[in-house]
Amino acid sequence: MMKIKRRQFLLLSSLGGVGLASCDRLFAKAKPISEPATPPQTAQSDRLLLRFVSVGDTGTGAKGQYAVGEAMARYHQQHPYSLVLLAGDNIYNKGEIEKIEAVFERPYQPLLARGVKFYACLGNHDIRTANGDPQVAYPGFNMQDRYYSFRQGAVQFFTLDTNLYYVRNPQNNPAGDAQLAWLERKLSRSDAPWKVVLGHHQIYSSGHYGVNQAFILKLVPLFKQYGVQFYINGHDHHYERSRHLDGTTYLTCGGGAGLRPAGQSEFTAYSASRLSFAAWELYRDRAIIRGVGIDGTIFDEGTLVVA
């Protein structure tokens, strides 16, 4: 398993939107300035392991969703990727599976025709019809269950149903407890160099829903213990990349169809209220995250360097 000795986020470009947190905070864990910012590139370190895209809160079937879908298709032509992570609220307003053509099959038809696979999680709107079961069974979402894991080479994905934690009495939540036990078991057995967790609800966010203290207590300790590098979510309808917090970067990509205002917090590396998706590239020694707007502009780019 790859051991992480150094983690840092380097801002490569930020065009528009809300700016970064202070440079002192951003580079707090960087090595001395006399050393190279990134390790020398070799044929092994420069080999792309996986390219993928994440987007959330998509399922409106309206103009905004189609604009993002078209941008995703154009990006695929220039930078081919094999999979898309759907971060929940796949079908507004109540998860009605009969809308699937309008809110999924038509908006992403060019990508589906090229063999790109979509992997979905359930959002709070998705469970309003039959508790989301029709979406779990829908082949196009590739959901093995309400929560599931799959691996692509050096990258293992852990997909959660974060709705299971939203109960009136969190101290008596057998379904949520079972999912947590499953996640810890899967993480503890994984030897994947890169670990990515996908869920609908936010953990660190500067948007409408803000910081999720309950999830910080439930999930963050597991992320830290088992070396989860990334948590991807929707729910808040904006783009926000956090600083690397105790080993994990949090990425909100809920601008897949509509928008709410985006703020910034001490944990924010970059945030913007833009219709957009996130494009990911993972290498042996680094990961690159890009925020891509509907005009194709890369408005944010951050690199996590590991050595």
URKA-V722329 format. One record per backbone hydrogen bond with DSSP energy under -0.5 kcal/mol. NH is the residue of the N-H (numbers start at 1). CO is the residue of the C=O. If there is no record, write none. Layout:
nh->[NH,NH]
co->[CO,CO]
This chain:
nh->[5,8,9,10,10,11,12,12,13,15,16,18,21,26,27,28,30,35,46,47,49,50,52,53,54,55,56,57,59,60,61,66,67,68,69,70,71,72,73,74,75,76,77,78,79,82,83,84,85,86,86,87,87,92,95,97,99,100,103,104,105,106,108,109,112,113,114,114,115,116,117,118,119,120,121,127,128,129,130,131,132,133,135,136,137,138,141,142,143,144,148,150,152,155,156,157,158,159,160,160,162,164,165,166,167,170,172,177,178,179,180,181,182,183,184,185,186,187,188,189,190,190,194,196,197,198,199,205,212,213,216,217,218,219,220,221,222,223,224,225,226,227,227,228,229,229,230,231,232,233,234,236,238,239,240,241,242,242,243,245,245,246,248,249,251,252,252,253,253,254,254,256,257,260,263,268,269,270,271,272,274,276,277,278,279,280,281,282,283,284,285,287,288,289,290,291,292,292,293,294,296,299,299,300,301,302,303,304,305,305,306]
co->[3,305,26,8,303,9,10,301,301,299,14,271,268,22,23,25,27,32,42,44,282,282,280,83,278,85,253,88,89,58,58,62,63,64,65,66,67,68,69,70,71,72,73,74,75,51,51,117,53,84,119,55,85,59,91,95,96,97,99,100,100,101,104,106,108,109,110,111,112,111,82,140,84,141,86,123,125,126,128,127,129,130,132,132,133,134,138,139,138,142,159,157,155,152,194,150,196,148,158,198,160,161,162,163,165,168,169,173,174,175,176,177,178,179,180,181,182,183,184,185,186,187,154,156,230,158,232,203,203,211,212,213,214,215,215,216,219,219,220,221,222,223,224,223,195,227,195,249,197,251,200,234,236,272,252,270,240,250,267,243,248,244,245,229,231,240,250,233,251,236,238,56,258,237,206,265,241,241,18,239,272,255,292,54,290,52,288,50,286,47,45,304,281,302,279,300,277,290,297,275,293,291,297,291,13,289,10,287,8,303,285]
